[in-house]
Amino acid sequence: MITIIHGDDLASSRSFFYEQKKKAQSPIFLEGEKATLTDIIQILEGGSLFGNAKTVFIENLISSKKSSKELESIMKLINTHHACEIYLWEGKKLTVKDISFFKEADVRLFKLPSVLFTFLENIKPSNASYQIGLFHKTLSTLNAELIFSMIVRQFRLLLSVSPDGKDEIEEVKKLASWQKGKLKRQARSFSQEKLLNSYQKLFTIDLEQKTGGSSLSLDRAIDFFLLSL
């Protein structure tokens, strides 16, 4: 049995992955980037202590930087070992093409709520009331720590695509052209100075939360940050 775990809600997908790992009697763990075809052959075809069925957990195999030939050989091998319980965790949402190779797999998709992305896309100056409303709506489904990390990521992306931005960061290079277009339109609503100052404020909030340098809770700190834009 093959279970594929993927999606942009990494906290939930990882939690599920580790829960399954805890339940397994003698889990075998592999990093997809480092594991070779030989490694996986030895694990899947080698003997098992006490004759127990093997439970194998592999991280980021499908999205690894292996050659297409090696990856295809590994996936074919995994597909033929029905006696083994195999869990494949990927730190992103896979495409239909990625998953199609494993026709009988149990696919578990962990998605972040759409309201989070609506909130992030509407972060801009002079929009505080609407932004704060969306932020608190998002808080009803996600914790403040995750939302804050996504705000930081959004500003990192905005700085990268802004007119005065330097080389595109790796995250931006992986985005579709329509996603880059939306980011560029959002970035144009800020001056470069405002983007940099906002990013610095986020760094300060993060530092204060970690060191106890602020009496504000993280959600209140985010409220004040949005008001400052």
mmCIF file of the C-alpha atoms, coordinates in Angstrom:
data_MODEL
# 
_entry.id   MODEL 
# 
loop_
_atom_site.group_PDB 
_atom_site.id 
_atom_site.type_symbol 
_atom_site.label_atom_id 
_atom_site.label_alt_id 
_atom_site.label_comp_id 
_atom_site.label_asym_id 
_atom_site.label_entity_id 
_atom_site.label_seq_id 
_atom_site.pdbx_PDB_ins_code 
_atom_site.Cartn_x 
_atom_site.Cartn_y 
_atom_site.Cartn_z 
_atom_site.occupancy 
_atom_site.B_iso_or_equiv 
_atom_site.pdbx_formal_charge 
_atom_site.auth_seq_id 
_atom_site.auth_comp_id 
_atom_site.auth_asym_id 
_atom_site.auth_atom_id 
_atom_site.pdbx_PDB_model_num 
ATOM 1   C CA . MET A 1 1   ? 0.000   0.000   0.000   1.00 0.00 ? 1   MET A CA 1 
ATOM 2   C CA . ILE A 1 2   ? 1.339   3.418   -0.974  1.00 0.00 ? 2   ILE A CA 1 
ATOM 3   C CA . THR A 1 3   ? 0.204   6.620   0.734   1.00 0.00 ? 3   THR A CA 1 
ATOM 4   C CA . ILE A 1 4   ? 1.183   9.974   -0.783  1.00 0.00 ? 4   ILE A CA 1 
ATOM 5   C CA . ILE A 1 5   ? 1.059   12.951  1.590   1.00 0.00 ? 5   ILE A CA 1 
ATOM 6   C CA . HIS A 1 6   ? 1.368   16.413  0.030   1.00 0.00 ? 6   HIS A CA 1 
ATOM 7   C CA . GLY A 1 7   ? 0.017   19.958  0.014   1.00 0.00 ? 7   GLY A CA 1 
ATOM 8   C CA . ASP A 1 8   ? 0.880   23.487  1.130   1.00 0.00 ? 8   ASP A CA 1 
ATOM 9   C CA . ASP A 1 9   ? -0.290  22.945  4.730   1.00 0.00 ? 9   ASP A CA 1 
ATOM 10  C CA . LEU A 1 10  ? 3.071   21.556  5.806   1.00 0.00 ? 10  LEU A CA 1 
ATOM 11  C CA . ALA A 1 11  ? 2.302   21.570  9.536   1.00 0.00 ? 11  ALA A CA 1 
ATOM 12  C CA . SER A 1 12  ? -0.744  19.317  9.113   1.00 0.00 ? 12  SER A CA 1 
ATOM 13  C CA . SER A 1 13  ? 0.831   17.048  6.502   1.00 0.00 ? 13  SER A CA 1 
ATOM 14  C CA . ARG A 1 14  ? 3.948   16.557  8.630   1.00 0.00 ? 14  ARG A CA 1 
ATOM 15  C CA . SER A 1 15  ? 1.832   15.854  11.700  1.00 0.00 ? 15  SER A CA 1 
ATOM 16  C CA . PHE A 1 16  ? -0.052  13.135  9.797   1.00 0.00 ? 16  PHE A CA 1 
ATOM 17  C CA . PHE A 1 17  ? 3.230   11.697  8.456   1.00 0.00 ? 17  PHE A CA 1 
ATOM 18  C CA . TYR A 1 18  ? 4.735   11.487  11.957  1.00 0.00 ? 18  TYR A CA 1 
ATOM 19  C CA . GLU A 1 19  ? 1.541   10.006  13.411  1.00 0.00 ? 19  GLU A CA 1 
ATOM 20  C CA . GLN A 1 20  ? 1.765   7.135   10.922  1.00 0.00 ? 20  GLN A CA 1 
ATOM 21  C CA . LYS A 1 21  ? 5.451   6.729   11.735  1.00 0.00 ? 21  LYS A CA 1 
ATOM 22  C CA . LYS A 1 22  ? 4.675   6.436   15.461  1.00 0.00 ? 22  LYS A CA 1 
ATOM 23  C CA . LYS A 1 23  ? 2.069   3.753   14.779  1.00 0.00 ? 23  LYS A CA 1 
ATOM 24  C CA . ALA A 1 24  ? 4.493   1.595   12.778  1.00 0.00 ? 24  ALA A CA 1 
ATOM 25  C CA . GLN A 1 25  ? 6.250   -1.217  14.673  1.00 0.00 ? 25  GLN A CA 1 
ATOM 26  C CA . SER A 1 26  ? 9.673   -0.808  13.074  1.00 0.00 ? 26  SER A CA 1 
ATOM 27  C CA . PRO A 1 27  ? 9.546   2.215   10.764  1.00 0.00 ? 27  PRO A CA 1 
ATOM 28  C CA . ILE A 1 28  ? 12.269  2.668   8.169   1.00 0.00 ? 28  ILE A CA 1 
ATOM 29  C CA . PHE A 1 29  ? 13.004  6.288   7.255   1.00 0.00 ? 29  PHE A CA 1 
ATOM 30  C CA . LEU A 1 30  ? 14.717  7.606   4.121   1.00 0.00 ? 30  LEU A CA 1 
ATOM 31  C CA . GLU A 1 31  ? 15.476  11.068  2.769   1.00 0.00 ? 31  GLU A CA 1 
ATOM 32  C CA . GLY A 1 32  ? 14.395  11.051  -0.853  1.00 0.00 ? 32  GLY A CA 1 
ATOM 33  C CA . GLU A 1 33  ? 17.211  13.339  -1.952  1.00 0.00 ? 33  GLU A CA 1 
ATOM 34  C CA . LYS A 1 34  ? 19.907  11.038  -0.547  1.00 0.00 ? 34  LYS A CA 1 
ATOM 35  C CA . ALA A 1 35  ? 18.359  7.593   -1.049  1.00 0.00 ? 35  ALA A CA 1 
ATOM 36  C CA . THR A 1 36  ? 19.612  5.723   -4.120  1.00 0.00 ? 36  THR A CA 1 
ATOM 37  C CA . LEU A 1 37  ? 17.918  3.024   -6.155  1.00 0.00 ? 37  LEU A CA 1 
ATOM 38  C CA . THR A 1 38  ? 20.258  0.493   -4.509  1.00 0.00 ? 38  THR A CA 1 
ATOM 39  C CA . ASP A 1 39  ? 19.265  1.694   -1.019  1.00 0.00 ? 39  ASP A CA 1 
ATOM 40  C CA . ILE A 1 40  ? 15.584  1.244   -1.772  1.00 0.00 ? 40  ILE A CA 1 
ATOM 41  C CA . ILE A 1 41  ? 16.084  -2.176  -3.410  1.00 0.00 ? 41  ILE A CA 1 
ATOM 42  C CA . GLN A 1 42  ? 17.909  -3.396  -0.295  1.00 0.00 ? 42  GLN A CA 1 
ATOM 43  C CA . ILE A 1 43  ? 15.165  -2.131  1.997   1.00 0.00 ? 43  ILE A CA 1 
ATOM 44  C CA . LEU A 1 44  ? 12.185  -3.367  -0.004  1.00 0.00 ? 44  LEU A CA 1 
ATOM 45  C CA . GLU A 1 45  ? 13.632  -6.700  -1.087  1.00 0.00 ? 45  GLU A CA 1 
ATOM 46  C CA . GLY A 1 46  ? 15.751  -7.534  1.958   1.00 0.00 ? 46  GLY A CA 1 
ATOM 47  C CA . GLY A 1 47  ? 14.495  -9.736  4.790   1.00 0.00 ? 47  GLY A CA 1 
ATOM 48  C CA . SER A 1 48  ? 12.601  -8.365  7.773   1.00 0.00 ? 48  SER A CA 1 
ATOM 49  C CA . LEU A 1 49  ? 13.140  -9.226  11.432  1.00 0.00 ? 49  LEU A CA 1 
ATOM 50  C CA . PHE A 1 50  ? 10.467  -11.613 12.741  1.00 0.00 ? 50  PHE A CA 1 
ATOM 51  C CA . GLY A 1 51  ? 8.886   -11.658 9.281   1.00 0.00 ? 51  GLY A CA 1 
ATOM 52  C CA . ASN A 1 52  ? 6.924   -8.455  9.913   1.00 0.00 ? 52  ASN A CA 1 
ATOM 53  C CA . ALA A 1 53  ? 5.696   -6.426  6.942   1.00 0.00 ? 53  ALA A CA 1 
ATOM 54  C CA . LYS A 1 54  ? 7.899   -3.397  6.385   1.00 0.00 ? 54  LYS A CA 1 
ATOM 55  C CA . THR A 1 55  ? 6.707   0.168   6.810   1.00 0.00 ? 55  THR A CA 1 
ATOM 56  C CA . VAL A 1 56  ? 8.851   2.649   4.894   1.00 0.00 ? 56  VAL A CA 1 
ATOM 57  C CA . PHE A 1 57  ? 8.701   6.438   5.182   1.00 0.00 ? 57  PHE A CA 1 
ATOM 58  C CA . ILE A 1 58  ? 10.346  8.570   2.487   1.00 0.00 ? 58  ILE A CA 1 
ATOM 59  C CA . GLU A 1 59  ? 10.545  12.368  2.447   1.00 0.00 ? 59  GLU A CA 1 
ATOM 60  C CA . ASN A 1 60  ? 10.649  14.448  -0.742  1.00 0.00 ? 60  ASN A CA 1 
ATOM 61  C CA . LEU A 1 61  ? 11.332  11.628  -3.164  1.00 0.00 ? 61  LEU A CA 1 
ATOM 62  C CA . ILE A 1 62  ? 9.105   12.790  -6.024  1.00 0.00 ? 62  ILE A CA 1 
ATOM 63  C CA . SER A 1 63  ? 10.374  16.388  -5.798  1.00 0.00 ? 63  SER A CA 1 
ATOM 64  C CA . SER A 1 64  ? 14.031  15.389  -5.405  1.00 0.00 ? 64  SER A CA 1 
ATOM 65  C CA . LYS A 1 65  ? 16.694  16.516  -7.874  1.00 0.00 ? 65  LYS A CA 1 
ATOM 66  C CA . LYS A 1 66  ? 17.349  12.997  -9.120  1.00 0.00 ? 66  LYS A CA 1 
ATOM 67  C CA . SER A 1 67  ? 17.600  12.354  -12.835 1.00 0.00 ? 67  SER A CA 1 
ATOM 68  C CA . SER A 1 68  ? 14.257  11.484  -14.421 1.00 0.00 ? 68  SER A CA 1 
ATOM 69  C CA . LYS A 1 69  ? 15.625  8.031   -15.290 1.00 0.00 ? 69  LYS A CA 1 
ATOM 70  C CA . GLU A 1 70  ? 16.646  7.205   -11.712 1.00 0.00 ? 70  GLU A CA 1 
ATOM 71  C CA . LEU A 1 71  ? 13.435  8.594   -10.253 1.00 0.00 ? 71  LEU A CA 1 
ATOM 72  C CA . GLU A 1 72  ? 11.310  6.586   -12.683 1.00 0.00 ? 72  GLU A CA 1 
ATOM 73  C CA . SER A 1 73  ? 13.216  3.400   -11.777 1.00 0.00 ? 73  SER A CA 1 
ATOM 74  C CA . ILE A 1 74  ? 12.646  4.035   -8.065  1.00 0.00 ? 74  ILE A CA 1 
ATOM 75  C CA . MET A 1 75  ? 8.938   4.751   -8.551  1.00 0.00 ? 75  MET A CA 1 
ATOM 76  C CA . LYS A 1 76  ? 8.500   1.585   -10.629 1.00 0.00 ? 76  LYS A CA 1 
ATOM 77  C CA . LEU A 1 77  ? 10.180  -0.402  -7.865  1.00 0.00 ? 77  LEU A CA 1 
ATOM 78  C CA . ILE A 1 78  ? 7.939   1.108   -5.184  1.00 0.00 ? 78  ILE A CA 1 
ATOM 79  C CA . ASN A 1 79  ? 4.857   0.394   -7.290  1.00 0.00 ? 79  ASN A CA 1 
ATOM 80  C CA . THR A 1 80  ? 5.640   -3.331  -7.427  1.00 0.00 ? 80  THR A CA 1 
ATOM 81  C CA . HIS A 1 81  ? 6.065   -3.919  -3.674  1.00 0.00 ? 81  HIS A CA 1 
ATOM 82  C CA . HIS A 1 82  ? 2.478   -4.259  -2.526  1.00 0.00 ? 82  HIS A CA 1 
ATOM 83  C CA . ALA A 1 83  ? 3.457   -6.184  0.610   1.00 0.00 ? 83  ALA A CA 1 
ATOM 84  C CA . CYS A 1 84  ? 5.224   -3.115  2.022   1.00 0.00 ? 84  CYS A CA 1 
ATOM 85  C CA . GLU A 1 85  ? 3.495   -0.132  3.587   1.00 0.00 ? 85  GLU A CA 1 
ATOM 86  C CA . ILE A 1 86  ? 5.101   2.919   1.968   1.00 0.00 ? 86  ILE A CA 1 
ATOM 87  C CA . TYR A 1 87  ? 4.470   6.547   2.929   1.00 0.00 ? 87  TYR A CA 1 
ATOM 88  C CA . LEU A 1 88  ? 5.742   9.294   0.627   1.00 0.00 ? 88  LEU A CA 1 
ATOM 89  C CA . TRP A 1 89  ? 5.754   12.804  2.122   1.00 0.00 ? 89  TRP A CA 1 
ATOM 90  C CA . GLU A 1 90  ? 6.297   15.821  -0.123  1.00 0.00 ? 90  GLU A CA 1 
ATOM 91  C CA . GLY A 1 91  ? 6.841   19.357  1.133   1.00 0.00 ? 91  GLY A CA 1 
ATOM 92  C CA . LYS A 1 92  ? 4.642   20.927  -1.538  1.00 0.00 ? 92  LYS A CA 1 
ATOM 93  C CA . LYS A 1 93  ? 1.497   20.291  -3.561  1.00 0.00 ? 93  LYS A CA 1 
ATOM 94  C CA . LEU A 1 94  ? 2.197   17.749  -6.292  1.00 0.00 ? 94  LEU A CA 1 
ATOM 95  C CA . THR A 1 95  ? 0.818   17.997  -9.811  1.00 0.00 ? 95  THR A CA 1 
ATOM 96  C CA . VAL A 1 96  ? -1.648  15.501  -11.262 1.00 0.00 ? 96  VAL A CA 1 
ATOM 97  C CA . LYS A 1 97  ? 1.191   14.239  -13.453 1.00 0.00 ? 97  LYS A CA 1 
ATOM 98  C CA . ASP A 1 98  ? 3.387   13.617  -10.386 1.00 0.00 ? 98  ASP A CA 1 
ATOM 99  C CA . ILE A 1 99  ? 0.698   11.525  -8.731  1.00 0.00 ? 99  ILE A CA 1 
ATOM 100 C CA . SER A 1 100 ? -0.545  9.704   -11.840 1.00 0.00 ? 100 SER A CA 1 
ATOM 101 C CA . PHE A 1 101 ? 2.353   7.232   -11.717 1.00 0.00 ? 101 PHE A CA 1 
ATOM 102 C CA . PHE A 1 102 ? 0.919   5.753   -8.497  1.00 0.00 ? 102 PHE A CA 1 
ATOM 103 C CA . LYS A 1 103 ? -2.538  4.808   -9.745  1.00 0.00 ? 103 LYS A CA 1 
ATOM 104 C CA . GLU A 1 104 ? -3.540  2.791   -6.660  1.00 0.00 ? 104 GLU A CA 1 
ATOM 105 C CA . ALA A 1 105 ? -2.057  5.112   -4.039  1.00 0.00 ? 105 ALA A CA 1 
ATOM 106 C CA . ASP A 1 106 ? -4.024  6.625   -1.190  1.00 0.00 ? 106 ASP A CA 1 
ATOM 107 C CA . VAL A 1 107 ? -3.467  10.351  -1.824  1.00 0.00 ? 107 VAL A CA 1 
ATOM 108 C CA . ARG A 1 108 ? -3.779  12.725  1.137   1.00 0.00 ? 108 ARG A CA 1 
ATOM 109 C CA . LEU A 1 109 ? -3.841  16.409  0.172   1.00 0.00 ? 109 LEU A CA 1 
ATOM 110 C CA . PHE A 1 110 ? -3.384  18.964  2.968   1.00 0.00 ? 110 PHE A CA 1 
ATOM 111 C CA . LYS A 1 111 ? -4.450  22.427  1.770   1.00 0.00 ? 111 LYS A CA 1 
ATOM 112 C CA . LEU A 1 112 ? -4.178  25.768  3.503   1.00 0.00 ? 112 LEU A CA 1 
ATOM 113 C CA . PRO A 1 113 ? -7.567  27.565  3.587   1.00 0.00 ? 113 PRO A CA 1 
ATOM 114 C CA . SER A 1 114 ? -8.252  29.935  0.685   1.00 0.00 ? 114 SER A CA 1 
ATOM 115 C CA . VAL A 1 115 ? -9.007  32.787  3.114   1.00 0.00 ? 115 VAL A CA 1 
ATOM 116 C CA . LEU A 1 116 ? -5.294  32.843  4.022   1.00 0.00 ? 116 LEU A CA 1 
ATOM 117 C CA . PHE A 1 117 ? -4.299  33.605  0.431   1.00 0.00 ? 117 PHE A CA 1 
ATOM 118 C CA . THR A 1 118 ? -7.105  36.161  0.077   1.00 0.00 ? 118 THR A CA 1 
ATOM 119 C CA . PHE A 1 119 ? -5.720  37.886  3.169   1.00 0.00 ? 119 PHE A CA 1 
ATOM 120 C CA . LEU A 1 120 ? -2.100  37.799  1.949   1.00 0.00 ? 120 LEU A CA 1 
ATOM 121 C CA . GLU A 1 121 ? -3.016  39.138  -1.500  1.00 0.00 ? 121 GLU A CA 1 
ATOM 122 C CA . ASN A 1 122 ? -4.869  42.080  0.053   1.00 0.00 ? 122 ASN A CA 1 
ATOM 123 C CA . ILE A 1 123 ? -2.008  43.315  2.217   1.00 0.00 ? 123 ILE A CA 1 
ATOM 124 C CA . LYS A 1 124 ? -1.372  46.854  0.979   1.00 0.00 ? 124 LYS A CA 1 
ATOM 125 C CA . PRO A 1 125 ? -1.281  50.447  2.291   1.00 0.00 ? 125 PRO A CA 1 
ATOM 126 C CA . SER A 1 126 ? -4.519  52.195  3.332   1.00 0.00 ? 126 SER A CA 1 
ATOM 127 C CA . ASN A 1 127 ? -6.455  48.945  3.528   1.00 0.00 ? 127 ASN A CA 1 
ATOM 128 C CA . ALA A 1 128 ? -6.186  48.245  7.262   1.00 0.00 ? 128 ALA A CA 1 
ATOM 129 C CA . SER A 1 129 ? -9.843  47.707  8.185   1.00 0.00 ? 129 SER A CA 1 
ATOM 130 C CA . TYR A 1 130 ? -10.406 45.116  5.445   1.00 0.00 ? 130 TYR A CA 1 
ATOM 131 C CA . GLN A 1 131 ? -7.056  43.423  6.101   1.00 0.00 ? 131 GLN A CA 1 
ATOM 132 C CA . ILE A 1 132 ? -7.639  43.104  9.832   1.00 0.00 ? 132 ILE A CA 1 
ATOM 133 C CA . GLY A 1 133 ? -11.080 41.608  9.185   1.00 0.00 ? 133 GLY A CA 1 
ATOM 134 C CA . LEU A 1 134 ? -9.545  39.016  6.856   1.00 0.00 ? 134 LEU A CA 1 
ATOM 135 C CA . PHE A 1 135 ? -6.732  38.366  9.328   1.00 0.00 ? 135 PHE A CA 1 
ATOM 136 C CA . HIS A 1 136 ? -9.147  37.543  12.147  1.00 0.00 ? 136 HIS A CA 1 
ATOM 137 C CA . LYS A 1 137 ? -11.226 35.396  9.817   1.00 0.00 ? 137 LYS A CA 1 
ATOM 138 C CA . THR A 1 138 ? -8.043  33.478  8.997   1.00 0.00 ? 138 THR A CA 1 
ATOM 139 C CA . LEU A 1 139 ? -7.249  33.193  12.720  1.00 0.00 ? 139 LEU A CA 1 
ATOM 140 C CA . SER A 1 140 ? -10.406 31.132  13.151  1.00 0.00 ? 140 SER A CA 1 
ATOM 141 C CA . THR A 1 141 ? -8.807  28.303  11.155  1.00 0.00 ? 141 THR A CA 1 
ATOM 142 C CA . LEU A 1 142 ? -5.027  28.782  11.560  1.00 0.00 ? 142 LEU A CA 1 
ATOM 143 C CA . ASN A 1 143 ? -2.733  29.766  14.412  1.00 0.00 ? 143 ASN A CA 1 
ATOM 144 C CA . ALA A 1 144 ? -1.075  33.181  14.526  1.00 0.00 ? 144 ALA A CA 1 
ATOM 145 C CA . GLU A 1 145 ? 2.428   31.701  14.186  1.00 0.00 ? 145 GLU A CA 1 
ATOM 146 C CA . LEU A 1 146 ? 1.658   30.116  10.823  1.00 0.00 ? 146 LEU A CA 1 
ATOM 147 C CA . ILE A 1 147 ? -0.108  33.234  9.548   1.00 0.00 ? 147 ILE A CA 1 
ATOM 148 C CA . PHE A 1 148 ? 2.830   35.389  10.630  1.00 0.00 ? 148 PHE A CA 1 
ATOM 149 C CA . SER A 1 149 ? 5.303   33.148  8.807   1.00 0.00 ? 149 SER A CA 1 
ATOM 150 C CA . MET A 1 150 ? 3.185   33.494  5.652   1.00 0.00 ? 150 MET A CA 1 
ATOM 151 C CA . ILE A 1 151 ? 3.101   37.304  6.006   1.00 0.00 ? 151 ILE A CA 1 
ATOM 152 C CA . VAL A 1 152 ? 6.907   37.314  6.241   1.00 0.00 ? 152 VAL A CA 1 
ATOM 153 C CA . ARG A 1 153 ? 7.077   35.091  3.162   1.00 0.00 ? 153 ARG A CA 1 
ATOM 154 C CA . GLN A 1 154 ? 4.691   37.406  1.270   1.00 0.00 ? 154 GLN A CA 1 
ATOM 155 C CA . PHE A 1 155 ? 6.883   40.439  1.927   1.00 0.00 ? 155 PHE A CA 1 
ATOM 156 C CA . ARG A 1 156 ? 9.976   38.481  0.920   1.00 0.00 ? 156 ARG A CA 1 
ATOM 157 C CA . LEU A 1 157 ? 8.261   37.689  -2.396  1.00 0.00 ? 157 LEU A CA 1 
ATOM 158 C CA . LEU A 1 158 ? 7.086   41.285  -2.835  1.00 0.00 ? 158 LEU A CA 1 
ATOM 159 C CA . LEU A 1 159 ? 10.607  42.612  -2.306  1.00 0.00 ? 159 LEU A CA 1 
ATOM 160 C CA . SER A 1 160 ? 11.944  40.166  -4.870  1.00 0.00 ? 160 SER A CA 1 
ATOM 161 C CA . VAL A 1 161 ? 9.478   41.212  -7.608  1.00 0.00 ? 161 VAL A CA 1 
ATOM 162 C CA . SER A 1 162 ? 9.439   44.946  -6.818  1.00 0.00 ? 162 SER A CA 1 
ATOM 163 C CA . PRO A 1 163 ? 10.876  47.307  -9.479  1.00 0.00 ? 163 PRO A CA 1 
ATOM 164 C CA . ASP A 1 164 ? 13.962  47.922  -7.312  1.00 0.00 ? 164 ASP A CA 1 
ATOM 165 C CA . GLY A 1 165 ? 14.283  44.273  -6.346  1.00 0.00 ? 165 GLY A CA 1 
ATOM 166 C CA . LYS A 1 166 ? 17.494  42.448  -7.124  1.00 0.00 ? 166 LYS A CA 1 
ATOM 167 C CA . ASP A 1 167 ? 17.704  38.912  -8.521  1.00 0.00 ? 167 ASP A CA 1 
ATOM 168 C CA . GLU A 1 168 ? 14.552  36.797  -8.179  1.00 0.00 ? 168 GLU A CA 1 
ATOM 169 C CA . ILE A 1 169 ? 14.699  34.472  -5.205  1.00 0.00 ? 169 ILE A CA 1 
ATOM 170 C CA . GLU A 1 170 ? 14.209  30.755  -5.751  1.00 0.00 ? 170 GLU A CA 1 
ATOM 171 C CA . GLU A 1 171 ? 10.615  30.831  -4.452  1.00 0.00 ? 171 GLU A CA 1 
ATOM 172 C CA . VAL A 1 172 ? 9.646   33.385  -7.112  1.00 0.00 ? 172 VAL A CA 1 
ATOM 173 C CA . LYS A 1 173 ? 11.368  31.481  -9.916  1.00 0.00 ? 173 LYS A CA 1 
ATOM 174 C CA . LYS A 1 174 ? 9.121   28.494  -9.189  1.00 0.00 ? 174 LYS A CA 1 
ATOM 175 C CA . LEU A 1 175 ? 5.889   30.511  -9.486  1.00 0.00 ? 175 LEU A CA 1 
ATOM 176 C CA . ALA A 1 176 ? 3.668   30.521  -12.560 1.00 0.00 ? 176 ALA A CA 1 
ATOM 177 C CA . SER A 1 177 ? 3.648   33.715  -14.653 1.00 0.00 ? 177 SER A CA 1 
ATOM 178 C CA . TRP A 1 178 ? 0.139   34.653  -13.464 1.00 0.00 ? 178 TRP A CA 1 
ATOM 179 C CA . GLN A 1 179 ? 1.273   34.334  -9.827  1.00 0.00 ? 179 GLN A CA 1 
ATOM 180 C CA . LYS A 1 180 ? 4.262   36.592  -10.501 1.00 0.00 ? 180 LYS A CA 1 
ATOM 181 C CA . GLY A 1 181 ? 1.913   39.073  -12.173 1.00 0.00 ? 181 GLY A CA 1 
ATOM 182 C CA . LYS A 1 182 ? -0.312  39.261  -9.079  1.00 0.00 ? 182 LYS A CA 1 
ATOM 183 C CA . LEU A 1 183 ? 2.722   39.767  -6.847  1.00 0.00 ? 183 LEU A CA 1 
ATOM 184 C CA . LYS A 1 184 ? 4.073   42.557  -9.068  1.00 0.00 ? 184 LYS A CA 1 
ATOM 185 C CA . ARG A 1 185 ? 0.726   44.379  -8.989  1.00 0.00 ? 185 ARG A CA 1 
ATOM 186 C CA . GLN A 1 186 ? 0.641   44.080  -5.204  1.00 0.00 ? 186 GLN A CA 1 
ATOM 187 C CA . ALA A 1 187 ? 4.274   45.236  -4.904  1.00 0.00 ? 187 ALA A CA 1 
ATOM 188 C CA . ARG A 1 188 ? 3.492   48.369  -6.947  1.00 0.00 ? 188 ARG A CA 1 
ATOM 189 C CA . SER A 1 189 ? 1.061   49.500  -4.243  1.00 0.00 ? 189 SER A CA 1 
ATOM 190 C CA . PHE A 1 190 ? 4.078   49.974  -1.941  1.00 0.00 ? 190 PHE A CA 1 
ATOM 191 C CA . SER A 1 191 ? 7.070   52.258  -2.306  1.00 0.00 ? 191 SER A CA 1 
ATOM 192 C CA . GLN A 1 192 ? 10.391  50.422  -2.054  1.00 0.00 ? 192 GLN A CA 1 
ATOM 193 C CA . GLU A 1 193 ? 11.064  52.220  1.223   1.00 0.00 ? 193 GLU A CA 1 
ATOM 194 C CA . LYS A 1 194 ? 7.699   51.085  2.616   1.00 0.00 ? 194 LYS A CA 1 
ATOM 195 C CA . LEU A 1 195 ? 8.376   47.482  1.628   1.00 0.00 ? 195 LEU A CA 1 
ATOM 196 C CA . LEU A 1 196 ? 11.789  47.510  3.301   1.00 0.00 ? 196 LEU A CA 1 
ATOM 197 C CA . ASN A 1 197 ? 10.471  49.212  6.448   1.00 0.00 ? 197 ASN A CA 1 
ATOM 198 C CA . SER A 1 198 ? 7.585   46.748  6.680   1.00 0.00 ? 198 SER A CA 1 
ATOM 199 C CA . TYR A 1 199 ? 9.953   43.802  6.315   1.00 0.00 ? 199 TYR A CA 1 
ATOM 200 C CA . GLN A 1 200 ? 12.138  45.271  9.073   1.00 0.00 ? 200 GLN A CA 1 
ATOM 201 C CA . LYS A 1 201 ? 9.058   45.644  11.315  1.00 0.00 ? 201 LYS A CA 1 
ATOM 202 C CA . LEU A 1 202 ? 8.246   41.967  10.773  1.00 0.00 ? 202 LEU A CA 1 
ATOM 203 C CA . PHE A 1 203 ? 11.804  41.052  11.768  1.00 0.00 ? 203 PHE A CA 1 
ATOM 204 C CA . THR A 1 204 ? 11.405  43.140  14.945  1.00 0.00 ? 204 THR A CA 1 
ATOM 205 C CA . ILE A 1 205 ? 8.070   41.489  15.785  1.00 0.00 ? 205 ILE A CA 1 
ATOM 206 C CA . ASP A 1 206 ? 9.631   38.057  15.335  1.00 0.00 ? 206 ASP A CA 1 
ATOM 207 C CA . LEU A 1 207 ? 12.590  38.947  17.570  1.00 0.00 ? 207 LEU A CA 1 
ATOM 208 C CA . GLU A 1 208 ? 10.370  40.423  20.290  1.00 0.00 ? 208 GLU A CA 1 
ATOM 209 C CA . GLN A 1 209 ? 8.072   37.390  20.288  1.00 0.00 ? 209 GLN A CA 1 
ATOM 210 C CA . LYS A 1 210 ? 11.043  35.038  20.633  1.00 0.00 ? 210 LYS A CA 1 
ATOM 211 C CA . THR A 1 211 ? 12.812  37.033  23.351  1.00 0.00 ? 211 THR A CA 1 
ATOM 212 C CA . GLY A 1 212 ? 9.788   38.250  25.303  1.00 0.00 ? 212 GLY A CA 1 
ATOM 213 C CA . GLY A 1 213 ? 10.602  41.834  24.356  1.00 0.00 ? 213 GLY A CA 1 
ATOM 214 C CA . SER A 1 214 ? 6.963   42.790  23.826  1.00 0.00 ? 214 SER A CA 1 
ATOM 215 C CA . SER A 1 215 ? 3.886   42.621  26.034  1.00 0.00 ? 215 SER A CA 1 
ATOM 216 C CA . LEU A 1 216 ? 1.703   42.141  22.958  1.00 0.00 ? 216 LEU A CA 1 
ATOM 217 C CA . SER A 1 217 ? 0.462   38.731  21.858  1.00 0.00 ? 217 SER A CA 1 
ATOM 218 C CA . LEU A 1 218 ? 1.430   37.810  18.302  1.00 0.00 ? 218 LEU A CA 1 
ATOM 219 C CA . ASP A 1 219 ? -2.083  38.357  16.940  1.00 0.00 ? 219 ASP A CA 1 
ATOM 220 C CA . ARG A 1 220 ? -2.206  41.860  18.477  1.00 0.00 ? 220 ARG A CA 1 
ATOM 221 C CA . ALA A 1 221 ? 1.258   42.616  17.093  1.00 0.00 ? 221 ALA A CA 1 
ATOM 222 C CA . ILE A 1 222 ? 0.004   41.640  13.632  1.00 0.00 ? 222 ILE A CA 1 
ATOM 223 C CA . ASP A 1 223 ? -3.035  43.912  14.084  1.00 0.00 ? 223 ASP A CA 1 
ATOM 224 C CA . PHE A 1 224 ? -0.754  46.884  14.798  1.00 0.00 ? 224 PHE A CA 1 
ATOM 225 C CA . PHE A 1 225 ? 1.520   45.936  11.907  1.00 0.00 ? 225 PHE A CA 1 
ATOM 226 C CA . LEU A 1 226 ? -1.424  45.994  9.476   1.00 0.00 ? 226 LEU A CA 1 
ATOM 227 C CA . LEU A 1 227 ? -2.554  49.348  10.873  1.00 0.00 ? 227 LEU A CA 1 
ATOM 228 C CA . SER A 1 228 ? 0.922   50.761  10.215  1.00 0.00 ? 228 SER A CA 1 
ATOM 229 C CA . LEU A 1 229 ? 0.878   50.026  6.483   1.00 0.00 ? 229 LEU A CA 1 
# 
